[in-house]
Amino acid sequence: MTISTTFNATAAIYRSMTSRNFFKRLPLNHSYYHRTTAHSALNITFNSCKESTFSSYHSRISDRRESYTSGGNSFRGKNFTGVALKAEAAMTVAAALCIEDGSLLVNGRVVLEGVPENVAVYPVTDGLSFSSTSAAFIGASSSIPSSRHVFSLGVLRECRFMGLFRHKIWWMIPRFGSSGSDIRMETQMLLLEVREESAVQDDSFLGQSADNTSYVLFLPVLEGRFRATLQGNSANELELCVESGDAHVQTTQVSEAVFITSGSNPFELIRDSLRILENHKGTFTHIEHKKKPTHLDWFGWCTWDAFYRDVTPRGIREGLESFLEGGCPPKFLIIDDGWQDTFDEFQKEGEPCIEGTQFAIRLNGLKESSSFMETGTDISCHDLHDFVKFIKEKYGLKYVYVWHALVGYWGGLLRSSEKMKKYGPELVYPKQSPGNVGNTRDVAMDYLEKYGVGLIDPEKVYDFYNDLHSYLSSSGVDGVKVDIQNLIETLGAGYGGRVSLTRKYQTALEDSVARNFQENNLICCMSLNTDSIYSSKRSATVRASEDFMPRQPTFQTLHVASVAFNSLLLGEIMVPDWDMFQSHHYTAEFHGAARAVGGCPVYVSDKPGIHDFKLLKKLVLPDGSILRGKYAGRPTRDCLFVDTVMDGKSLLKIWNMNKSSGVIGIFNCQGAGNWSLRDTEQQDPTSSSKSISLSGTVSPHDLESLGEIADERWKGDCAVYAFHTGSLSRLAREGSHKVTLATLECEVFTISPIHAVSKTLDFAPIGLIDMFNSGGATEGLSFSHDDPSGCFIRIEARGCGRFGAYSSEKPIHCTVDGVKVEFEYNLDSGLLIVKLEGECKIKNITICY
């Protein structure tokens, strides 16, 4: 059976809210539809829409529209006004993105060859800017119903690509290549770089950049109860895998499994695609429309690497005390795994521990365990409420979060527990998909398959979360970190499939958090599958990579690189959490600089008394706040398609924006680790253990959003401040600054547009130059050059320390909050420094010329 493209009205009209329900009633007999080609689309004109475009549907529409109403208005009353316009827009899309002569063409360029007849393209029109982009869904059909299909989409034309795939069930990493065989199973995003040499030349097509390079984005999404992913095969074919996770949930076809679009700016392309999908699918919410948790802008401490499961109030108190003594007290705390009332039903008293049963430990009750509260300290805390109250009052904590698993604990709920029976737990055994086991098997999942999970009844899961969270909230806890979320995808059999079960749990979790915590204080963890990502309506923070592992020297660079690339997708839906690190670790400078440019929360997992406060004060202001970037930190455009971990020559650059400047961190991730699942012939056997010195450049041009912070005074030049060297230089927009770094070395550059204040005066704020993200301290900037007493520049700055700026002239004087202060000025570089003292409130700096 062939699915053909429903361009001749359905694809155009179906997207409109007023007619969506109407078209759901139309028959799904594919003989009604015609396979869309560029020629057939272009032959349809505006004037022929009613006669030609709608001819195959006219009789069926006429039969149904008499009785169809929407919001009290009959469908006849609409009289297809606006539908013709939507159809014309669809023609534009279909002309730019279609299947012709067995090839998938995007803006006239062949992307896939040998596309099978059972593959079709469905144009998308709602929410598009037709001058810059085109978009469609790719679907496919089979004659055999199944809960899992793998469809060939055709042979991928050779080009550079970057894919994000799940190498483990919990986590995602990037993959680089140029052919279909390089694409791994469980690919959840695929970005192609399409250059002229591999393209059909036709300047009439849109979405191309000035250098004739365009980008094609494939996003496998959710369709009903099915989840889609991409993968390649040895024949260089791109394959579409759709699966429900329940043998009784089957289909023969999908029509909206993969979203495909193209454009000239890869960052705008991804952002706009997620906006379109948000509107079209309605199953998730873009980060722009979510309430962000309150802890994000404060320094934090997590107990995990400090204590692992042996966390106690005594240890927490000792840690908070040592931070306070060092002058860098955290303002939020995560009490990680180890506080709950759990039971290992496989461990017999007096017998040795059975391997793997630690992953099958089950939750026995909602309250804290008695062993957690047995501290042996001199503080009088009888329960969690007393303890949280004590540490907030004594150590100035603003927020306390606690950890729990999505299913309660690793092994779910203890069925024999009287306290858990009300939630109806059933012992179920995970069933992993071929994609999970086809990449890297996870040891925890292997044991959970053996010992099973005490799964909460999906109809009672909200009650479980609500009871747990209401207890925590009454104890003074402000939020939760919810872990092990992807486990749910393996438990969908008998519950309507993985997507249905995930959505049930996700909705219940978000509803409970909204009810029990004043803010949207939820951190999602081990949740990097699209089941969860595209079911996220309220969740606004997500752990974006595998854990920081202090004992794994070959994992440090992989951690930073994977979060940066993963943020391309995740950062459009949630705030990526780059995880904790340890301030005394030998890679602490590397990790700290990455957090500074990541637009993420900053928190550590130091053991009590083992800290590097000199490093922490590059990240944290004296009041415990941090200078967080506006967006998710992402790789610069010239890094998107190069392996900055393993190619032996490329540095990783990560960019972000502040209110008045941009920031770029540059990192040497080469020679300290290898990506998992790379073919052995592609690896240098010594590449994970040798230091490599590399040179690269940083440029204002690397900042994609520089124009959004500049005004009419900007002529193109920028002030560029290097954090470690303390050097300040002036560069043109296309200019570059050379940097050389050894393995695990980094540099952070603040890049600020230079404003032409007058004919002789140029100025650019840098920020607190002793902080990694210096520019995050600048809250406002204004100019006044028509005052008869002189020219004035006014800056609103947050924090304490040395505030720097580029000035082409030496000022007459400077004031802070109206009081004259001394300043330093370097005539050669133009670096102006004013010292900010006192409280970390907003200070008004006035510079007079």
C-alpha positions in Angstrom: 0.0 0.0 0.0 1.3 3.4 -0.9 0.9 6.5 1.2 0.8 9.5 -1.1 1.1 13.1 -0.2 -2.1 14.8 0.7 -1.1 18.1 -0.9 -4.4 18.5 -2.8 -6.1 20.2 0.2 -5.8 17.9 3.2 -2.3 18.8 4.2 -3.1 22.5 3.8 -6.5 22.6 5.5 -5.8 20.0 8.2 -3.5 22.3 10.0 -6.2 24.9 10.6 -7.9 24.6 14.0 -11.4 25.3 12.6 -11.2 22.4 10.1 -9.0 19.9 11.9 -11.8 17.9 13.5 -13.7 17.9 10.2 -10.8 16.3 8.3 -10.3 13.7 10.9 -13.6 12.3 9.7 -12.5 11.9 6.1 -11.7 8.3 4.9 -8.1 7.1 5.2 -8.3 5.3 1.8 -5.0 6.3 0.2 -6.4 5.9 -3.3 -7.9 9.3 -2.8 -4.4 10.9 -2.5 -1.8 11.7 -5.1 1.9 11.4 -4.5 3.3 15.0 -4.5 6.0 16.0 -6.8 7.5 19.4 -7.6 5.8 19.5 -10.9 2.3 18.6 -9.6 2.6 21.2 -6.9 3.8 23.9 -9.3 1.0 23.2 -11.7 -1.6 24.2 -9.1 -2.3 27.9 -9.1 -4.3 30.2 -6.9 -7.1 30.5 -9.4 -7.5 26.8 -9.9 -7.5 25.9 -6.2 -11.2 25.2 -5.9 -11.4 23.4 -9.3 -8.2 21.5 -9.3 -6.8 21.3 -5.8 -10.0 20.3 -4.1 -11.6 18.4 -6.9 -10.9 14.9 -5.5 -12.4 16.0 -2.2 -15.2 18.2 -3.3 -18.0 15.7 -3.3 -17.0 14.3 0.1 -16.6 17.7 1.6 -20.0 18.8 0.3 -21.6 15.7 1.8 -20.2 16.4 5.3 -20.0 20.2 5.6 -23.8 20.6 5.9 -23.8 19.2 9.4 -20.3 20.2 10.5 -20.1 23.2 12.9 -17.3 24.7 14.8 -17.8 27.2 17.7 -21.4 27.7 16.6 -20.5 28.6 13.0 -21.2 26.3 10.1 -18.4 25.1 7.9 -20.4 26.4 4.9 -20.1 29.8 6.3 -16.3 29.6 6.1 -16.7 29.0 2.3 -13.1 28.0 2.1 -12.1 31.7 2.6 -8.4 31.5 3.6 -8.2 27.9 2.6 -7.0 28.8 -0.9 -4.4 31.0 0.6 -3.3 28.1 2.9 -3.2 25.8 -0.2 -1.1 28.3 -2.0 1.3 28.4 0.9 1.3 24.6 0.8 2.2 24.7 -2.9 5.3 26.8 -2.0 6.3 24.3 0.6 5.7 21.3 -1.7 7.7 22.9 -4.4 10.7 23.4 -2.0 10.4 20.0 -0.3 9.1 17.1 -2.3 9.8 13.6 -3.7 10.6 13.7 -7.4 11.8 10.8 -9.6 12.5 8.7 -6.5 14.6 11.5 -4.8 13.8 13.7 -1.8 14.5 17.2 -2.8 14.9 20.1 -0.3 15.1 23.5 -2.0 16.1 21.8 -5.2 18.9 19.8 -3.6 18.9 16.0 -3.5 19.0 14.8 0.1 17.8 11.2 -0.3 18.0 9.0 -3.4 16.0 5.8 -4.2 13.1 6.8 -2.0 10.7 3.8 -1.8 7.1 4.2 -3.1 5.7 3.6 0.4 7.3 6.9 1.6 5.5 10.2 1.3 5.9 13.8 2.2 3.1 15.9 3.9 3.6 19.7 3.7 3.3 21.8 6.8 2.1 25.4 6.5 1.1 26.7 9.9 3.6 28.9 11.6 6.1 29.0 8.7 7.9 32.1 7.4 7.6 31.3 3.7 10.4 33.6 2.7 13.0 31.6 4.6 12.0 28.1 5.2 9.9 25.1 4.2 8.7 22.2 6.3 6.9 18.9 6.0 6.4 15.5 7.7 7.7 12.3 6.3 5.5 9.2 6.6 5.5 5.6 5.4 3.3 2.6 5.1 3.4 -1.2 5.3 0.9 -3.9 4.3 1.5 -5.7 7.6 0.4 -4.3 10.9 3.0 -4.3 13.6 4.0 -2.6 16.9 7.4 -1.8 15.4 8.3 -0.9 11.8 11.6 -0.1 10.2 11.2 1.8 6.9 13.9 2.7 4.4 13.7 6.4 3.5 16.3 6.1 0.7 20.0 6.5 0.4 21.5 9.6 2.1 23.4 11.8 -0.3 26.9 12.2 1.0 27.2 15.4 3.1 28.4 16.3 6.6 26.0 15.6 9.4 25.6 15.8 13.1 23.2 13.5 14.9 22.1 13.2 18.5 21.5 9.6 19.5 21.0 7.7 22.7 24.1 5.6 23.2 22.5 4.3 26.5 18.9 4.1 27.4 19.3 7.2 29.7 21.7 9.4 27.8 22.4 11.1 24.5 25.6 12.0 22.7 26.5 13.5 19.3 27.6 11.6 16.3 29.4 13.0 13.2 29.7 11.5 9.7 28.9 11.9 6.1 27.1 8.8 5.0 24.0 6.8 6.1 26.1 4.0 7.6 27.5 6.5 10.1 24.1 7.1 11.7 23.4 5.1 14.8 20.2 3.6 16.1 18.2 5.8 18.4 19.1 9.0 16.5 16.7 11.7 17.8 17.9 14.6 15.8 19.8 14.8 12.5 21.2 18.0 11.1 22.7 18.0 7.5 25.0 20.5 6.0 24.2 20.7 2.3 26.8 22.4 0.2 26.6 23.4 -3.5 28.9 20.6 -4.8 26.3 18.0 -3.7 23.3 19.9 -4.9 21.1 20.7 -7.9 21.8 24.3 -8.7 18.7 26.5 -8.8 18.8 30.0 -7.3 15.0 30.2 -7.3 14.8 28.1 -4.2 14.8 29.8 -0.8 16.5 29.0 2.5 20.1 29.2 1.3 22.8 31.2 3.0 25.1 33.6 1.1 27.8 31.0 0.7 25.2 28.7 -0.8 25.3 26.4 2.2 22.0 25.3 3.7 21.0 23.1 6.5 18.4 20.3 6.5 16.9 19.2 9.8 15.3 15.8 10.5 13.4 15.6 13.8 11.8 12.2 14.5 8.8 12.9 16.7 5.8 11.2 18.4 2.7 10.3 16.4 -0.2 9.1 18.4 1.0 6.2 20.5 4.1 5.7 18.4 7.6 7.1 18.8 10.0 7.6 15.8 13.8 7.5 15.6 16.3 7.5 12.7 19.1 5.1 12.0 21.4 4.1 9.1 22.4 0.8 7.6 25.4 -0.6 5.7 23.8 0.4 2.4 24.0 4.0 3.4 20.2 4.2 3.7 18.5 6.4 6.2 15.9 4.3 8.0 12.8 5.4 10.0 12.0 3.2 13.0 8.5 3.6 14.6 7.5 1.6 17.7 4.8 1.6 20.3 6.4 -0.7 23.0 3.2 -2.8 23.2 2.6 -5.8 21.0 -1.1 -5.0 21.0 -0.7 -1.4 19.8 -0.1 -1.8 16.0 -0.3 0.2 12.9 0.4 -0.1 9.2 1.2 3.6 8.5 2.5 6.8 9.9 2.1 10.2 8.3 3.7 12.6 10.8 6.7 10.6 12.1 9.6 12.8 11.0 9.5 16.6 10.7 11.9 17.9 8.0 12.8 21.5 7.3 15.6 23.5 5.9 17.1 27.0 6.3 20.3 29.0 6.2 20.8 29.5 10.0 21.0 26.2 11.9 20.2 27.7 15.3 17.1 29.5 14.0 16.1 26.4 12.1 16.1 24.2 15.2 14.3 26.9 17.3 11.6 27.6 14.7 11.1 23.9 14.1 10.4 23.3 17.8 8.0 26.2 17.8 6.1 24.8 14.8 6.0 21.3 16.4 4.8 22.8 19.7 1.9 24.4 17.9 1.1 21.5 15.6 1.5 18.6 18.0 0.3 20.2 21.2 2.1 17.6 23.4 5.0 19.7 24.7 5.7 23.4 25.4 8.7 25.5 24.1 11.0 26.8 26.8 9.8 30.4 26.0 6.4 29.5 27.4 7.5 27.7 30.5 8.0 29.0 34.1 11.7 28.4 35.0 12.6 27.0 38.4 13.8 29.5 41.0 17.1 27.8 41.8 18.7 28.4 38.4 20.3 31.7 39.3 21.9 30.6 42.6 24.9 28.6 43.5 24.1 25.1 44.8 25.5 22.0 46.3 24.5 18.4 45.6 25.2 15.6 48.0 25.8 12.8 45.5 29.5 12.7 44.8 30.2 13.9 48.3 28.5 11.0 50.0 26.7 8.8 47.4 24.0 6.8 49.2 25.6 7.4 52.6 24.2 10.9 52.9 23.2 12.0 56.5 22.2 15.2 58.2 25.6 15.2 59.9 27.4 15.1 56.6 25.2 17.8 55.1 25.7 20.1 58.0 29.5 19.6 57.8 29.5 20.4 54.1 27.4 23.6 54.6 29.6 24.7 57.4 32.8 24.3 55.3 31.2 26.3 52.4 30.2 29.1 54.9 33.7 29.3 56.3 35.2 29.7 52.8 32.9 32.6 52.1 30.9 30.8 49.4 27.7 29.4 50.9 25.3 27.6 48.5 21.8 28.9 48.2 20.2 25.7 47.0 20.8 22.1 48.1 20.0 18.8 46.5 19.7 15.9 48.9 20.3 13.2 46.4 19.7 9.4 46.7 20.1 7.9 50.2 17.4 9.7 52.3 14.4 7.5 51.5 12.9 4.6 53.3 13.8 1.6 51.1 14.1 -2.2 51.4 16.3 -4.8 49.6 14.1 -7.9 49.6 16.8 -9.9 47.9 19.4 -9.4 50.7 19.2 -11.9 53.5 20.7 -11.0 56.9 24.1 -12.4 57.4 24.6 -13.4 53.8 26.8 -11.7 51.2 25.4 -9.1 48.9 23.9 -10.4 45.7 25.3 -8.7 42.7 22.9 -6.3 41.0 20.2 -6.2 43.7 21.2 -2.7 44.5 19.3 -1.7 41.3 16.2 -3.6 42.5 15.9 -2.0 45.9 12.3 -0.8 46.4 10.6 2.0 48.1 9.0 1.1 51.5 7.4 4.4 52.5 7.1 8.1 51.6 9.0 9.6 54.6 12.7 9.7 55.2 14.4 6.6 56.6 15.2 6.3 60.2 18.9 5.6 59.3 19.1 8.9 57.5 17.9 10.8 60.6 20.2 8.9 63.0 22.9 11.5 62.9 24.7 11.4 66.2 25.1 15.2 66.1 24.2 17.7 68.8 21.4 19.2 66.7 17.9 18.4 67.8 16.2 17.3 64.6 13.6 14.6 64.9 12.5 14.5 61.3 13.0 16.0 57.8 10.9 19.0 58.7 13.2 19.9 61.6 16.3 19.3 59.7 15.3 21.4 56.6 14.2 24.3 58.9 17.5 24.1 60.8 19.8 24.3 57.7 17.7 27.0 56.1 17.9 29.2 59.1 21.6 28.5 60.0 23.1 28.5 56.6 20.9 30.8 54.6 19.6 28.2 52.1 16.9 29.5 49.8 15.9 26.2 48.3 16.1 22.6 49.3 15.4 19.8 46.8 15.3 16.1 47.3 15.8 13.2 44.9 13.4 10.5 44.0 12.9 8.1 41.0 10.0 8.4 38.6 8.7 5.0 39.9 9.6 5.9 43.5 13.0 4.1 43.6 15.1 2.1 41.2 13.1 -1.0 41.7 9.8 0.8 42.1 7.5 0.2 45.1 7.7 -2.6 47.6 4.5 -4.6 47.0 4.5 -6.1 50.5 4.6 -2.7 52.2 1.4 -1.7 53.8 2.2 1.9 53.2 2.6 1.3 49.4 -0.4 -0.9 48.7 -2.7 2.0 48.2 -0.8 2.8 45.0 -1.5 -0.7 43.5 2.1 -1.7 42.6 2.5 -4.6 40.2 5.7 -6.5 39.5 6.5 -6.0 35.9 9.7 -6.8 33.9 11.2 -4.3 31.6 11.4 -5.1 27.8 14.0 -3.0 26.1 13.7 -2.1 22.4 16.2 -3.2 19.8 17.5 0.4 19.8 18.4 0.2 23.5 20.3 -3.0 23.2 21.7 -2.2 19.8 23.9 0.6 21.2 25.3 0.2 24.7 23.6 -2.0 27.2 23.1 -0.6 30.6 24.0 -2.7 33.6 21.1 -1.3 35.7 18.6 -2.3 33.0 20.1 -5.8 32.8 19.4 -6.4 36.5 16.0 -4.7 36.4 15.0 -7.1 33.6 16.0 -9.9 36.0 14.4 -8.7 39.3 11.5 -6.6 37.9 10.0 -3.3 38.9 7.2 -2.6 41.4 5.3 -0.4 39.0 2.7 2.1 40.4 -0.7 1.7 38.9 -0.9 4.4 36.2 -4.3 5.4 37.5 -2.9 6.0 40.9 0.4 7.5 40.0 -0.9 11.1 40.6 -2.0 10.1 44.1 1.5 8.7 44.8 3.2 11.9 43.6 0.8 14.1 45.4 1.2 12.3 48.7 4.9 12.3 48.4 5.2 15.9 47.3 2.7 17.2 49.8 4.7 15.5 52.6 7.9 17.0 51.3 6.4 20.5 50.9 5.0 20.3 54.5 8.6 19.5 55.6 9.9 22.7 54.0 11.3 21.1 50.8 11.0 23.4 47.8 11.4 21.0 44.8 12.4 17.6 43.5 15.0 16.0 41.2 13.2 13.1 39.6 15.5 10.5 38.2 15.5 7.2 36.2 12.7 8.5 34.0 13.4 6.6 30.8 12.7 3.3 32.7 9.0 3.9 31.8 9.6 3.3 28.1 10.4 -0.3 28.8 7.2 -0.9 30.8 4.6 0.1 28.3 3.4 -3.5 27.4 -0.1 -3.9 28.6 -0.5 -0.2 29.3 -1.0 1.2 25.8 2.6 1.5 24.9 5.6 3.5 25.9 4.4 6.9 24.8 1.0 6.5 26.5 2.6 5.4 29.8 5.3 8.1 29.7 2.7 10.7 29.1 0.5 9.4 32.0 3.4 9.6 34.4 4.8 12.9 33.1 1.4 14.6 33.4 0.9 13.3 36.9 4.3 14.4 37.9 4.0 17.9 36.5 0.5 18.3 38.0 1.7 17.3 41.4 4.8 19.6 41.3 2.5 22.5 40.2 0.1 21.8 43.1 2.7 21.2 45.9 5.6 23.6 45.2 5.2 27.3 44.8 7.5 27.4 41.8 8.1 25.0 38.9 10.8 23.4 40.9 11.4 20.2 39.1 14.7 18.8 37.7 14.2 15.9 35.2 17.0 13.4 35.0 17.8 10.3 33.0 15.0 11.4 30.7 16.7 12.0 27.3 14.2 10.0 25.2 11.8 11.8 22.9 8.9 10.1 24.7 9.7 12.4 27.6 11.0 15.4 25.7 7.9 15.7 23.5 5.6 15.1 26.4 7.0 17.9 28.5 4.3 20.5 29.1 5.7 22.2 32.2 9.0 20.6 33.0 11.6 23.3 32.5 14.9 21.8 33.6 16.6 18.7 32.3 19.9 17.0 33.1 21.5 17.2 29.6 24.2 14.5 29.8 25.5 11.5 31.6 26.8 12.2 35.2 30.0 14.1 36.0 32.2 11.2 37.0 35.2 12.4 39.1 36.9 9.0 39.0 36.7 8.6 35.2 39.6 10.6 33.7 38.5 9.8 30.1 35.0 11.1 30.6 35.7 14.8 31.4 35.9 16.2 27.9 33.0 13.9 26.7 30.8 15.4 29.4 31.4 19.0 28.3 31.1 18.3 24.6 28.0 16.1 24.9 26.0 18.7 26.9 26.9 21.5 24.4 25.7 19.5 21.4 22.7 18.0 23.3 21.6 21.6 24.1 20.9 22.2 20.5 17.7 20.2 20.9 17.1 20.2 24.6 17.7 23.9 25.0 14.6 24.7 22.9 12.3 22.8 25.3 14.0 23.0 28.7 16.9 24.6 30.5 19.8 22.1 30.1 21.4 21.2 33.5 25.1 20.5 32.9 25.3 18.5 36.2 27.4 19.1 39.3 31.2 19.1 39.3 33.8 19.2 42.0 35.7 22.5 42.6 38.9 20.7 43.8 39.0 18.3 40.8 41.9 18.5 38.4 39.4 19.4 35.6 37.5 22.0 37.8 38.6 25.0 35.7 37.5 23.2 32.6 34.1 22.3 34.0 33.6 25.6 35.7 34.2 27.6 32.5 31.8 25.4 30.7 29.1 26.0 33.3 29.7 29.7 33.0 28.9 29.8 29.3 26.3 27.1 29.5 23.3 29.2 30.6 22.8 26.5 33.2 22.6 26.2 37.0 26.0 26.1 38.8 26.4 23.6 41.5 29.1 21.3 42.9 29.3 18.0 44.7 32.4 18.8 46.9 33.2 16.6 49.9 33.0 18.7 53.1 36.2 20.7 53.6 37.6 19.9 50.1 37.0 23.0 48.0 38.7 25.5 45.7 37.2 28.8 46.7 39.4 30.7 44.3 37.7 28.8 41.4 34.2 29.1 42.9 34.5 32.9 43.2 35.0 33.0 39.4 31.4 31.7 39.2 29.6 32.8 42.3 29.0 36.3 43.7 29.3 37.0 47.4 25.5 36.8 47.8 25.4 33.3 46.3 24.0 34.4 42.9 25.6 33.5 39.6 25.9 35.3 36.3 23.9 33.0 34.0 23.7 33.5 30.2 20.4 34.1 28.4 20.2 30.9 26.4 21.5 27.4 26.4 25.2 27.3 25.6 25.7 25.6 22.2 28.6 24.9 19.8 29.4 27.7 17.3 28.4 27.2 13.7 32.0 26.1 12.6 32.0 23.4 15.3 28.6 21.8 14.4 29.9 19.2 12.0 33.4 18.5 13.3 34.3 16.0 16.1 35.8 18.3 18.7 36.6 15.2 20.9 38.3 12.8 18.5 39.4 14.4 15.2 42.7 15.5 16.7 42.5 19.1 15.3 39.3 20.9 16.3 38.7 23.0 19.3 35.2 23.2 20.8 33.7 26.7 21.0 30.5 27.3 23.0 28.5 30.6 22.6 25.9 32.4 24.6 24.5 35.8 25.1 24.1 38.3 28.0 22.0 41.5 28.0 24.8 43.7 26.6 27.4 41.3 25.4 28.2 37.8 24.2 30.4 35.1 25.6 32.4 32.3 24.0 34.2 29.5 25.8 36.8 27.7 23.8 37.9 24.2 25.0 40.5 21.6 24.0 38.6 18.3 24.3 41.1 16.4 22.2 43.3 13.6 23.6 41.4 12.9 26.8 38.7 10.4 25.8 36.8 8.7 23.0 33.1 8.6 22.2 31.5 5.3 22.8 30.4 3.2 19.8 33.0 4.7 17.4 34.4 2.1 15.0 37.8 0.9 16.1 39.5 1.8 12.9 38.4 5.4 13.4 40.2 5.6 16.8 43.8 6.5 17.5 44.6 4.0 20.3 46.6 6.6 22.1 44.1 9.5 21.6 42.4 9.1 25.0 45.7 9.5 26.9 47.9 12.0 25.2 47.9 15.8 25.5 47.4 17.7 22.2 48.2 21.4 21.8 45.9 23.0 19.2 45.3 26.5 17.9 42.1 28.0 16.8 40.4 31.3 16.5 37.5 33.1 18.1 35.6 35.9 16.4 32.6 38.2 17.0 31.1 36.4 14.0 30.8 33.3 16.1 28.0 34.9 18.1 24.8 34.2 16.2 22.7 36.7 18.1 25.1 39.6 18.4 22.8 41.9 16.5 20.0 41.6 19.1 22.1 43.5 21.7 23.5 46.2 19.4 21.9 49.5 18.6 22.3 52.0 15.8 25.6 53.1 17.4 27.2 49.8 16.5 29.4 50.0 13.4 30.6 46.4 13.5 33.6 46.5 15.8 33.7 44.6 19.1 35.8 44.7 22.3 37.1 41.2 23.0 38.3 40.4 26.6 40.1 37.2 27.3 39.5 36.0 30.9 42.7 34.0 31.6 45.2 36.4 29.9 43.3 39.6 30.9 43.9 41.0 27.4 41.5 43.4 25.7 41.5 43.8 21.9 39.4 45.5 19.3 38.1 43.4 16.4 36.0 43.9 13.4 32.9 41.7 13.1 34.7 39.3 10.8 38.0 39.6 12.6 39.5 36.8 14.7 41.7 36.3 17.7 44.1 33.3 17.8 44.2 31.0 20.8 46.4 28.0 21.6 45.3 25.4 24.2 46.6 22.1 25.4 44.3 19.2 26.3 41.8 20.1 29.1 42.7 23.8 28.8 40.2 26.5 28.1 39.7 30.2 27.6 36.6 32.4 28.0 36.0 35.5 25.8 33.6 38.3 26.5 32.6 40.0 23.2 30.9 43.4 23.5 29.7 45.6 20.6 31.5 48.9 20.5 29.1 51.8 20.5 30.0 55.0 18.7 28.9 57.4 21.5 30.3 60.5 19.7 32.7 61.3 16.9 35.7 60.7 19.1 34.4 58.3 21.8 33.8 54.6 21.4 32.6 52.5 24.3 31.7 48.9 25.2 31.0 47.4 28.6 32.8 44.2 29.5 31.6 43.4 33.0 33.1 41.9 36.2 36.4 40.8 34.7 37.3 38.4 37.5 34.2 36.3 36.7 34.2 33.7 33.9 31.0 35.2 32.4 32.0 38.8 32.9 29.2 40.3 30.8 26.5 38.7 32.9 27.0 41.5 35.4 25.8 44.2 33.0 22.1 44.8 33.5 21.6 48.1 31.6 23.5 50.6 29.4 22.5 54.1 28.3 24.3 57.1 26.7 23.9 60.9 27.0 26.1 63.0 24.9 24.0 66.2 24.4 24.5 67.4 28.0 26.4 70.8 28.0 28.4 69.6 31.1 29.9 66.6 29.2 29.2 63.2 27.8 27.8 60.6 30.2 27.6 56.8 30.0 25.4 55.0 32.6 25.7 51.4 33.4 23.6 49.2 35.7 25.9 46.5 37.1 25.2 43.6 39.5 27.8 42.2 41.9 31.1 43.2 43.4 34.6 43.4 42.1 36.5 44.9 39.2 34.1 46.1 36.5 35.8 46.6 33.2 34.9 48.4 29.9 36.5 49.4 26.6 36.8 53.1 26.3 38.6 54.9 23.4 39.2 57.9 25.7 40.1 58.4 29.3 37.2 59.6 31.4 37.2 62.7 33.5 35.7 60.9 36.5 33.5 57.9 37.5 30.9 57.6 40.1 29.2 54.6 41.7 25.7 55.3 43.1 26.5 59.0 42.9 29.8 58.8 44.8 33.1 59.6 43.0 35.5 56.6 42.9 39.0 56.0 41.6 39.4 54.2 38.3 42.2 52.6 36.3 42.7 53.3 32.6 45.1 51.6 30.1 45.8 54.0 27.2 47.2 51.2 25.0 44.3 48.7 25.3 41.5 51.1 26.3 40.7 49.0 29.3 38.8 51.0 32.0 38.4 49.5 35.4 36.1 50.6 38.2 35.9 48.8 41.5 32.5 47.9 42.9 32.4 47.4 46.6 29.7 46.6 49.2 26.6 44.6 48.8 25.8 42.6 45.6 22.9 44.8 44.6 22.4 46.7 41.4 24.9 49.6 41.3 24.7 52.6 39.0 28.0 53.5 37.4 28.3 56.8 35.7 31.3 57.6 33.5 31.8 61.2 32.6 33.8 62.5 29.6 
